Amino acid sequence: MSDPTNQNGQRRAIRALKERVNKQLSNTKITDYKQMHEQTLISSQGARVLIEGRKEPLLNFSSNNYLGLATSPELLKASSAAIDERGLGAASARFICGTFDIHRELEGQIARFHNQEAAILYASCFDANVGLFDAFLTADDVVLSDSLNHASIIDGIRLCRAKRLIYNHLDLQDLEDKLASCKDANLKLIATDGVFSMNGEVAPLRYDQREKRARKAISGFDREICNLAEKYEALVFIDECHATGIIGKTGRGSEEYCDTICRVDIINSSLGKALGGASGGYTTGCKELIDLLRQKSRPYIFSSTLSSSVVAAASKAFDMLLKGCPLLKTLHENARAFRKGMLEAGFELIPSDHPLIAVLTKERDTAERLERAMLDENVLVSAMSFPVVPKGQARIRVVISACHSPADVRACVDAFVVAANRIGLELNARR
Ligand SMILES: *Cc1c(COP(=O)(O)O)cnc(C)c1O
């Protein structure tokens, strides 16, 4: 027998691991540029951020801090008060001894905010998506999923036994055909991002029996998701990570934006974006479903409870939204000004009126060069290309925030023009 202290076995195993990893790294499309270049922030999140290794602060048009709440004095105060009173966290899962009063209160607030019966918290919306489908769908059921749904929805659906039908992105004719093809299924669930996180498109949810013509004119679609759901007796699930606290008159998301309050059955959303930018997620829907998730949803049961600071901050964010939050107005004024400036300068944008704005370059290389040229102008934006977005649709993803001033927004447009000229990107300026 070989000497167990010389660890040749381990050395060989590690060598095999490294060989495997190096091979994968050299093949991976996102890693070569993006993920190898994770910038290290050495400031808080805000209109300007400090990046390790750079002298100048950068104008930040990259984070999902839509309302600027990541540094809100009110949220910070609520957060530290909760730490003083409850400590950092419960050091256990909810069902062991991890349910604080503040968890219950926040769940109540979330349900009220969305006009639903109950809500359940998760460590992230990724967890909420992964933990949802398998908890209640069986092999007799069908999930109809938009082809550009978020990775966590795709993973969640993969984990469940239901039949999976993927309809072309926002193609409601295709969705209807697929609904018609599974009439005999037990439960039918349409699953879609409320707002698509790579382009700011809002899913056409509307449901209104009357005013058929008006509907068509508003959304530009001749069908709508909730209408199809009604016709085919399907449930509707939406992921509202880029909608909650962002769109709709009072920030209630895609439902409010599309005038569909009470016709969506299950909503998942994140506390890590507009609602303070820390972390956390949730599912909200009917009481029976939420009760079941507490019994069966694996990322909920087998994971530590959310920290006190996160819960208190999110709770304060919902308070603000429930009272009517002026930051929403600022956010959308900024977004409109940016879109207008960019269109006038001749950039091609994916149409939407969401503050997440996709500036199309189409070529991956152009997107990456434009991102770097923007950095030279001290503006932080993110290039996105395949496989994160479809092939040939590379883009710069810009996220507008209420913490930007009108001057910041103008500076960003100006930087885009300079950067585009520098890399030789042709603009179709409309004057
Ligand atoms: C960010 C995001 C998630 C994940 O949310 P986390 O709370 O960050 O885990 C899920 N779905 C969509 C559409 C997202 O944009």
The ligand as an SDF file (V2000), in Angstrom:
LIG
                    3D

 15 15  0  0  0  0  0  0  0  0999 V2000
  -32.0200   39.6450  -10.0710 C   0  0  0  0  0  0  0  0  0  0  0  0
  -33.0490   38.7380  -10.5450 C   0  0  0  0  0  0  0  0  0  0  0  0
  -33.3170   37.5490   -9.8650 C   0  0  0  0  0  0  0  0  0  0  0  0
  -32.5350   37.1220   -8.6610 C   0  0  0  0  0  0  0  0  0  0  0  0
  -32.8380   37.9460   -7.5700 O   0  0  0  0  0  0  0  0  0  0  0  0
  -31.8740   37.9370   -6.3130 P   0  0  0  0  0  0  0  0  0  0  0  0
  -32.7220   38.4260   -5.2020 O   0  0  0  0  0  0  0  0  0  0  0  0
  -30.7350   38.8330   -6.6380 O   0  0  0  0  0  0  0  0  0  0  0  0
  -31.4410   36.5330   -6.1180 O   0  0  0  0  0  0  0  0  0  0  0  0
  -34.3590   36.7660  -10.3170 C   0  0  0  0  0  0  0  0  0  0  0  0
  -35.0900   37.1150  -11.3960 N   0  0  0  0  0  0  0  0  0  0  0  0
  -34.8360   38.2480  -12.0900 C   0  0  0  0  0  0  0  0  0  0  0  0
  -35.6910   38.6020  -13.2640 C   0  0  0  0  0  0  0  0  0  0  0  0
  -33.8080   39.0860  -11.6870 C   0  0  0  0  0  0  0  0  0  0  0  0
  -33.5510   40.1920  -12.3900 O   0  0  0  0  0  0  0  0  0  0  0  0
  1  2  1  0
  2  3  1  0
  2 14  2  0
  3  4  1  0
  3 10  2  0
  4  5  1  0
  5  6  1  0
  6  7  2  0
  6  8  1  0
  6  9  1  0
 10 11  1  0
 11 12  2  0
 12 13  1  0
 12 14  1  0
 14 15  1  0
M  END
$$$$
